[in-house]
Amino acid sequence: TFFRLGQIMGDTSSPGQVQTGQKFSSDFVDGIEIAGKPDLHDGPLPLHTELLQRDSREVQKAKQHHKCWKCHNPFPSQVGYINKPRRCNYTLKLFCHNCHTNKKAPIPSLMLANWDFTPRHVSDVAFTFLNKIKDHHVLRLSQIHNPAPLLQVIIQLRTHIFDLGQIVTQCNMEHNKMERFLFEDCDLITPNDLLALSGTSPQQYIDKLMELKKTLKKHIMDDCLDCGGRAEFVCPKCTERLYVFNGGVVVCSRCRQQRHKACFRNCPNCPEVSPRSPLTSSPRPPGSPGLAPATT
């Protein structure tokens, strides 16, 4: 998976363009030597969120034409333990000792695939890249394999905040950078936040989300007539005034009419359609139509 990270890495040659990587020939000569263009560094690093194929050191050296992936200098012809090319655990490429000084960083693909946050040896260029993206929302919660119950809580909170955000984004209420982002996409998360959730004290991130949710609800219900008006509706059957994010509210999946769950038998506008649950267990894609109310 590749994200639009050109601006993060300072690449202005093609803003907004998705990096697709470069393909190399897989033809073997004499069992190992690979024909075609060498597999060497060219352009900004892509973001890898899927596990990469790990070739043997000899095959990888052949793919790189026995050159360092970053500086393109040839590896020593006589290789021993001291001058052995070093493998980067992010790119899985081989580097000389000048371009790989044994720095360590957690690997995003291992975070998502194995919930593995162990810092591993990476090349200097990969270390710089991973350090630059650590506070950017570039990882997706939906890509985590076998998410723990804690993550289900996070996904639910993020979905609630996304729904509330659809109301307050039309208001002049000031929001910090994190809040504005959570209103745009409830699936993305930063590597640092994911790292915090894996530690012994994930409660700090949960408390941050809970406080934001509380602030948004107070703004809508108590502080802003405009936002309150957008969030409030009258149940067409019992005429009670409700907020769309309160519990016990269902929405017709076709006409989007909202009412009490107890008052909803079949929608009078769409009798053949069953009510939609007010809360989904997984994040919806950004920009999805309509507002899905969330339970408190």
C-alpha positions in Angstrom: 0.0 0.0 0.0 1.3 3.4 -0.9 0.1 6.8 0.5 0.6 10.3 -0.7 3.7 11.1 1.3 5.6 13.3 -1.1 5.0 16.4 1.0 6.0 14.6 4.2 9.4 13.6 2.6 9.8 17.0 0.8 9.2 15.7 -2.7 7.6 18.5 -4.7 8.1 17.2 -8.2 4.7 15.6 -8.4 2.4 16.7 -5.5 -0.5 14.4 -4.7 0.8 11.7 -6.9 0.7 8.2 -5.5 4.1 6.5 -5.4 3.8 3.1 -7.1 7.4 1.9 -6.8 9.5 0.5 -9.5 9.2 -3.0 -11.0 12.3 -5.0 -11.8 13.0 -8.1 -13.9 12.8 -11.5 -12.2 14.8 -13.3 -14.8 17.7 -15.4 -13.4 21.0 -15.9 -15.0 23.2 -18.8 -13.7 20.7 -19.4 -11.0 21.2 -16.1 -9.2 22.3 -13.2 -11.4 19.3 -11.0 -12.4 19.0 -9.3 -15.8 17.5 -5.9 -16.3 17.7 -2.7 -14.3 19.3 -3.1 -10.9 17.0 -2.8 -7.8 18.5 0.4 -6.4 17.2 3.5 -4.7 15.5 6.0 -7.0 13.1 8.6 -5.6 11.3 8.9 -2.2 10.5 5.8 -0.2 7.0 4.4 -0.4 5.0 3.5 2.7 4.9 -0.3 3.1 1.9 -1.5 5.1 1.9 -5.0 3.8 4.6 -7.6 4.5 7.3 -7.7 1.8 8.8 -10.7 0.2 12.2 -11.4 1.9 14.8 -12.8 -0.5 18.0 -14.5 0.5 21.0 -12.3 0.9 22.6 -13.7 -2.3 19.5 -13.2 -4.4 19.0 -9.7 -3.0 22.7 -8.8 -3.7 22.2 -10.1 -7.3 19.1 -8.0 -7.7 21.0 -4.9 -6.6 23.9 -5.9 -8.9 26.1 -6.2 -5.8 25.7 -2.5 -5.0 24.5 -0.6 -2.0 20.8 0.2 -2.4 21.2 3.9 -1.4 24.7 5.1 -2.5 25.1 2.6 -5.3 28.7 1.9 -4.3 29.7 -1.7 -5.0 30.0 -4.1 -2.1 33.5 -5.4 -1.2 34.4 -8.4 -3.3 35.7 -10.2 -0.2 32.9 -10.1 2.3 33.5 -11.1 6.0 31.6 -10.4 9.2 33.1 -6.9 9.6 32.1 -5.6 6.1 29.1 -7.8 5.4 26.2 -5.8 3.8 23.5 -4.9 6.3 19.8 -5.6 5.6 17.2 -3.0 6.3 14.1 -4.5 8.0 11.9 -1.9 6.5 12.9 -2.0 2.8 14.5 -5.5 3.0 17.3 -4.1 0.8 21.0 -4.4 1.5 23.2 -1.4 2.4 26.8 -0.6 3.0 27.9 0.4 6.5 27.9 4.1 5.6 24.2 4.0 4.7 23.2 1.6 7.4 24.5 2.5 10.8 22.3 0.0 12.8 19.6 2.5 13.8 16.4 0.9 15.1 12.7 1.6 14.5 9.4 -0.3 14.7 8.2 -1.5 11.3 4.7 -0.4 10.2 3.9 -3.6 8.3 4.8 -5.7 11.4 2.6 -3.5 13.6 -0.4 -4.2 11.4 0.2 -7.8 10.6 1.6 -9.2 13.8 1.0 -6.4 16.4 4.8 -6.4 16.7 6.3 -3.1 17.8 9.9 -4.4 18.4 12.4 -1.8 17.1 14.5 -3.5 14.3 17.6 -2.5 12.5 16.8 -0.2 9.5 18.9 1.8 7.1 19.5 5.5 7.7 17.2 6.5 4.9 14.4 4.3 6.3 15.0 5.6 9.8 14.6 9.2 8.6 11.5 8.3 6.7 9.9 6.4 9.6 10.7 9.2 12.0 9.1 11.8 9.7 5.8 9.9 9.4 5.4 8.8 13.0 3.0 11.6 13.8 1.1 11.5 10.5 -2.2 9.6 10.1 -0.9 7.1 7.5 -1.9 3.7 9.0 -5.4 2.2 8.9 -7.1 0.6 11.8 -9.0 -1.7 9.4 -5.6 -3.2 8.2 -4.8 -4.5 11.6 -4.9 -8.3 11.6 -7.0 -9.9 14.4 -7.6 -6.6 16.3 -7.7 -6.9 20.1 -10.8 -5.9 22.1 -9.1 -2.7 23.0 -9.0 -1.7 19.3 -12.7 -2.3 19.0 -13.2 0.3 21.7 -10.9 2.7 19.8 -12.8 2.1 16.5 -16.1 2.7 18.2 -14.9 6.0 19.8 -13.4 7.1 16.5 -16.7 6.4 14.8 -18.6 8.4 17.4 -16.2 11.4 17.0 -16.5 11.2 13.2 -20.3 11.3 13.4 -20.2 14.3 15.8 -17.6 16.0 13.6 -20.0 16.0 10.7 -22.2 18.3 12.7 -19.6 20.7 14.1 -17.5 21.1 10.9 -20.2 23.5 9.7 -19.7 25.6 12.8 -17.1 28.3 13.6 -16.0 26.3 16.6 -12.2 26.1 16.6 -10.5 22.7 16.5 -6.9 21.6 16.7 -5.2 19.7 14.0 -5.9 16.3 15.5 -9.6 17.1 15.9 -10.0 18.3 12.3 -8.4 15.1 11.0 -10.6 12.8 13.1 -13.7 14.5 11.5 -12.4 13.6 8.0 -11.4 9.9 8.5 -12.2 7.6 11.4 -9.9 4.8 10.1 -6.5 6.4 9.9 -4.1 6.6 12.9 -0.5 7.7 13.5 2.3 5.1 14.1 3.0 6.9 17.4 -0.7 6.5 18.6 -0.7 2.9 17.6 2.6 2.4 19.5 1.0 4.0 22.6 -2.0 1.6 22.3 0.5 -1.3 22.3 2.2 -0.2 25.5 1.3 -0.7 29.2 -0.7 2.6 29.4 -3.0 2.9 26.4 -5.5 4.7 28.5 -4.0 8.1 27.7 -5.0 7.8 24.1 -8.5 6.6 25.1 -8.9 9.4 27.6 -7.9 11.9 24.8 -10.7 10.5 22.6 -13.2 10.5 25.4 -12.5 14.1 26.3 -12.9 15.2 22.7 -16.2 13.3 22.4 -17.4 15.0 25.6 -16.4 18.4 24.4 -18.2 17.9 21.0 -21.4 16.7 22.7 -21.4 19.6 25.1 -20.9 22.1 22.2 -23.8 20.5 20.3 -26.3 20.1 23.2 -25.5 23.1 25.4 -23.3 25.7 23.7 -24.4 26.1 20.0 -27.9 26.6 18.8 -26.9 26.0 15.2 -25.2 22.7 15.8 -27.9 21.7 18.2 -30.5 22.4 15.5 -28.6 20.2 13.0 -28.3 17.3 15.4 -31.8 17.5 16.9 -34.9 15.9 15.4 -38.4 14.9 16.4 -39.5 11.3 16.3 -42.4 11.3 13.7 -44.4 8.8 15.7 -44.1 9.9 19.4 -43.0 13.5 18.6 -40.3 13.4 21.3 -37.2 15.6 20.6 -34.0 13.6 20.2 -30.4 14.0 19.2 -29.1 11.8 16.4 -26.1 10.6 18.4 -28.2 9.4 21.4 -28.8 5.7 22.0 -32.0 4.1 20.9 -32.2 5.9 17.6 -32.4 4.0 14.3 -32.3 5.2 10.7 -34.1 3.9 7.6 -31.4 2.6 5.3 -33.2 4.0 2.2 -34.9 7.3 3.1 -32.7 8.1 6.1 -35.6 9.0 8.4 -34.7 8.8 12.1 -36.9 7.7 14.9 -37.0 5.8 18.2 -36.1 2.2 17.9 -39.2 1.4 19.9 -41.3 3.5 17.5 -39.7 1.9 14.4 -41.6 -1.1 13.1 -41.5 -0.6 9.3 -40.7 2.7 7.8 -43.9 4.2 6.5 -41.9 5.7 3.5 -40.1 2.4 2.7 -42.2 -0.4 4.1 -40.0 -3.2 2.7 -36.8 -1.8 4.2 -35.6 -2.8 7.7 -34.0 -0.2 10.0 -30.3 0.3 9.9 -28.4 0.0 13.1 -27.3 3.5 14.4 -23.7 2.3 15.0 -21.4 0.3 12.7 -18.7 -1.8 14.3 -16.1 -0.9 11.7 -15.1 2.6 10.4 -16.9 3.9 7.4 -14.9 5.4 4.6 -14.5 9.1 4.6 -17.1 11.1 2.8 -19.8 8.4 3.1 -23.3 9.8 2.7 -25.5 10.5 5.7 -24.9 10.7 9.4 -24.8 7.5 11.4 -25.7 8.3 14.9 -23.7 6.7 17.7 -24.6 5.4 21.1 -23.3 7.1 24.2 
